[in-house]
Amino acid sequence: MKRVRKIITVLMAAVLMVVMAVSLTGCTEVDQVNHNISQEADNFNVTRRLEVINARTDTPLFELIGNFALTNNTENELVVTVELEDGTYKKHYIYLNEYTMYVVEDLSGSDVSPYHYEINVLPEQFQVFSLQSED
């Protein structure tokens, strides 16, 4: 009877070790690094460039450079949140559809103010028109 208990104990220990080994290999170093980078970006510590592009014509529509947090909402919009030097925050919404795409580039090697951000709306992509009153 003692021998059966020893065998069962050894088998249970072996199974436990296998389960622990399998569970530990599920979290790789790259998973941890990606999580840490995402968390740093959400805390406004990573300088990035966001570009919104018309996918049909390959023309850029919007560009934002700076430290910002980026999320998607249920209305198919990008929500860009920036922190200003005085501790206030601003939100920008970018509507996405089947003709728009976006790219986020990590620029964190740049030595810039953590409160700096720049938005470029490219007006040449919008139709210009004028209104004239009838006299």
Number of C-alpha atoms within 10 A of each C-alpha: 5 7 8 9 10 11 11 12 12 12 12 12 12 12 12 12 12 12 11 11 11 11 10 10 9 9 10 9 10 9 10 11 11 11 12 12 14 16 14 14 19 17 14 19 18 22 23 22 20 19 17 19 19 18 14 10 9 11 14 18 19 18 18 18 19 26 31 28 21 17 11 14 10 6 8 12 15 17 17 18 18 24 20 14 11 7 8 8 11 10 12 11 14 15 13 17 11 8 11 18 16 18 11 14 12 17 14 15 9 11 8 12 11 17 17 15 18 10 12 11 12 12 10 10 12 9 6 7 6 4 5 6 4 4 3
